Structures are given as C-alpha cells and as structure tokens.
C-alpha cells in the first residue's frame, strides 16, 4: 500500500523589479561590474523538502548593462554574446543539496552563448515576508564563479606588458525576490 504525502510546494515567479542578476570580471587591473535587466524565472520551492525544489531562469543577453555604451555594444556582438543569433541565457536546476535550513547548493545546466555546462550556485534563503499590500514574498541570494571560455566567450586582447585585457573568471550573483505565481 502506498501513502501519498502532501508537500508544501509553492511556485514563485521572480519579481524583476526587486531582483538583480549581476556579474563581475577583471578588466586590465580592476573589476568591471555589470547586470542584466531583462530576465524572468520561476522557483518551485518545497519548504519541507528543499531538495525537491526546481529553479528555471531565462536572461535576455541584449539587456547587458555595464554602464558603458560602447562596451555593452561590444558585449552584444559576435565577439561575446552574439545576441542576434543567441538571444537567451538559461539556468535550469538539476539537483539541490541542503546544507542547512537557509543554505543550499543549487546545481544545474547553465547555457551561455549556446554552450551548456553544469554549474553549482551557493544559495541562501533570506526568508519569507508579507509586503505592505499583503503579498507573500520569498527571497534568495546565489553566487558562483565560471570560466567564460568554457562557454565559448574567448575574445581577448593581449597586453604589450604581458597578460590579457579581460580575465577568464566571471563571478555571477543573483539577488532574487519572488511572489507566488498566478495560475
């Protein structure tokens, strides 16, 4: 005999107005920071068994913003994201490991520039709350570092003093606030 066990899974939609997808990468001597302004996604969060949760995010590559118009245009070009041919970056979770009630490793398939690799984000549940209008909200932060060359983003310029203009490691950070999805 099999007994069905009800779980407290809620599907949340990312609230873009209160969320951020950002990155940083070394450029010459300093780090350049940027963000993507056009993204959406869902989080199916199982409060009792977070390991059963799912994350699905899509990012419009053309929405890249490093606060420098010419650099952003270069990043949108075929040298980097090639947004005309490959307009979307995606992440879909494949496994979630719970370290504690608030800390998780969220592993999944990250697709950038048409190349998919498995990556793991260190994630934190910041909590749940009701906003002033009575809407339920949940918040997470997540971070990982990838090698951009693993995703076919290989453009660089050699420096006459040695080394290269753009670093290989890219730190990706997400700060997400989400609301229950409307069915």
N, C-alpha and C positions, 0 to 999 in steps of 0.2 A: 504494500500500500504506500502510495506517495502522498505526502502532505505538501500543499503549496504554502509558501511563506511569503507574506506580503512585505515588500520593502518600501522604504521611504525615498523613492527616486523622484526627483523633480528635474524637468528640463528647463534650463535657463537660456535666455538669449543675451548675448553680450550687449551692454549699453555703451555704444560707441562714444556718447557724449561724456561718459565718466570713466573711460578706459584709455589705455595707451599701449601701442606697440612701438618700441624704440630699439635702437641699436647703437653700438659704438665700435669704431675701428681705428687703428693707428693710421695716421697720415703724416708722413715725414717724422716730426718729433712729438707731435701731440695726438690727441684722440679727437676724431670728428664724431659728433653725435647726430643722430637723425631719428626720424619716426615715419611711420606710415599712417596716413589719416583716414584711409578708406578700408575698412575691414568689417567682418561680421563673423558670427560663430555661435555655437551652442555648447553648453556643458550639461550633460546628463549626470547629475550628482546623486549618488546613492549614499545618504547620510549614515546608514547602518553598515554598509559595505563599500567604502570608497574605492576599493579595488575593482568594482564592477562599473565604475563611472566611465564616461566617454567624453572626449573633447574633440571638437571639429571647428577649425578656424580657416577662413579664406581672407587673403590680403590682396588688394589691388596694387600691383607693383608700381603703377604710374603715380600713386599717391605718395611716393617717397618725398621727404622734405628734410633737407639738411641745412636749411636757412641760407642757401647759396644757389641762386637760379641756374648758373652755368654748370655747377657740379651736379645738380639734380637732373639737368638735361643729359649730361654725360652718363649718369647712373641709369637713366631710362633707355639709353641707346644700346645697340648691339654689343658694345664693349662690356656691358654689365647685364642688366635685367632683360633687355630686348623686349620691352613692354608691348610692342606692336605684335610680336609673334607669341610671346608667353606672358599674358597679362596678369596671371594669378599665382600667388604663393599659397601653399596649403599646409596645414598640420592636422593629422588625424591620429588620435591616440590608439595605441595597440596594447598597452599594459600600464597599470598604475600600481605602484608599490607604496604602501603606507609605512612611514617611519614613526609617526605619532598621530594624534588626532588632528594636528594642524600642518604637518609636513609630509610631503609626498614626492616621489619620483614619477614623473609623467613621461613615459616613453611613447614614441610614435613616429609616423612617417612624415618627415618634413620635405616638401617639394619646393625647390627654388630653381628657377631658370630651366625647368623641365627635368631636373635631376632629383630623384627621391633617395633619401638616406634616413636611416633610423637615428633619432637623437633623443636625448633624455633631458627634460627640464626639471630643475629643482623647484618645487612649488610649495607655496604656503597658503593655507586657508586663513584669511584675515578675519572672517566671521560673517555673521548674518545680522541684518537690522531692517527695521521699517523706516522708510524715508518720511518726511513730514506729511506726505499725502497718503500714507498707509500702505505703500507698495513694499513688498518684500524684496530685499536685495541680498546678494551674496558677493563676496569679494575674494580674489586670489591674486597673488603675485607669483611670477615664474621667471626663471633665468637659465640660460645655457650659453655656451660658447661653441661656435662652429668654425671650421676652416672653410673659408669661402671657395677655395679651389676645389674642394670636394663636391661643390655644386656647379662647377663649370664657370665660375666667376674668376677668371685667370688674368684679366687685364692688369698691367702694372707698368711702371716706368722705372728704369734703372737710374740711380743717382750717381753723379760723377764722383762722389765721395765714397761710393760703395753702398750696397743695400738697395732697397726699393722704396718707392713713394708710398704704396699702400700696404698695410700689414695684412697677413693672412687670417688672423683670428678675429672673429666678429662676435661680440657679446650681444645677445638678444635678451631683452627684458620686456615682460608683459605685466601690466597692472590692469586688472580686469574687475569691473563691477557688472553684475548681471541681474536680470529680473526674470521671473517665471515667464516662459514662452506662452504666447496666446495661441490657443488651438483653433 
